[in-house]
Structures are given as C-alpha cells and as structure tokens.
Amino acid sequence: MTDTEVKAPKIEFPNVDYPVKVISDTGVGNKDKIIEIVRKHATINDNRVDERQSTNGKYTTIQLHIVATDQDQLYNINSELRATGFVHMVL
C-alpha cells in the first residue's frame, strides 16, 4: 500500500452496537420510514434512537444503533435508504 491509498476501517462482525447516522430532508413520516427500512435488515436498539434537526429545519439527522451482522447487511441498508429520494447521506 502506498501513502496515498486509504484503507477502510475493519469492522468486526457481529457488532451489537453499530451506529448508523441518516441525514434526510425534514418531513412528516420520514423518521418512521427510515426506522421501518432499517428494521427490515437489522435489530435496532430502541433506547438509542436520536433525532436532531438542522438550524434552519430543512434537514433531520437520525442516529440509530443496530446489530450489524455483515458488510452486505450494511450495504443493503444504505442502498434502500438512499433509494427513498429524501435521504441524502448514510454514515
């Protein structure tokens, strides 16, 4: 590996407290839809769901903690959330 190459951090699976941060447009029902999508793929720790709006209220950040089982699971969550049209970023 050269100095200019960057390796993605290695995630050990299963990870029972994996944080997922979703940045989306603010809208009625968006939080419920995000949780519904993530719940299709993973177990969510309902005690660790946080929601914050941007200063101007245009965007909402939802942070969830899930049980992550493998890389494909994380990819599927990201893909389905991004396909909604109102999710801008999944971290």
N, C-alpha and C positions, 0 to 999 in steps of 0.2 A: 504494500500500500504506500502511495506517495503522500507527501504532506498535504496535497490539495484534495485528496479523496476523503470523504467523510463517511464513517460507518454509522448506521442507525443503531441506537442503543438496543442491547439484547434484553428482551422481555422474557422472564421465566414464567411458564405456564404450568399449572393453573395459577392465576393471580386473583386472590379473593377480594382485593380492594383496589381495583384498577380504575383510575379516574378518567372520565370521558367528559370533555367540555364541548358544548354545542353552541355556536353563535348563529342566531337566526333573526329574521325580521320579527318585530313585536306584532302579535296578532292573537285574536281570540281563538283558543283551541290549539295553538301551536305547541305549547308545552305538553298538552295531553297527547298530541300526535307524536311528538318526539319520544315521550316515555313509552307509548304503545309500540313504536318501531323498535326501540332498544330492547323492550321486554320480550319481543318475538325471538331475539337472538341471545339474550343473557338474563341472568338473575340480577335485579337491581336492589341495592341496599336502600330501602325506602327512607331510612333515617338520615341518609346523606345525599339528599337531593336539594340543591341550592339554585336559586333563580335571582338574577340581577338584571336591571335594565340599564341601558346606556344613559348618559346625562340628558340627551335630548329625547329619549324614549323610543327611538327608531329601532334599536336592536335589543335583543334579550339574550343573555348567556345563561344556559342551564348546565350545571355541573352535576354529574351522576357518578356513583361508584358502583361498578359491576364486578361480577365474577367472570374474568376473562379466561377462556379455555384454550384458544389458539389464534394464530395470525389470521386465518380465514374468517373467523368469527368477527374480528375487529374490522377486517376489510368489508364484510357484508353489512355491518352496522353503518360504517362510513358511507358506503355506496347508496344504501337505501335512504339514509338521512339526506344526502346531497341531492338525491333524485326528487325530493319534495318540492324544490324550487324556492322554498323560503329559508332553507338552511344554507348559510354561507361558508361555514368552516366547522370542521370537527377536529378537535385536538385530543 
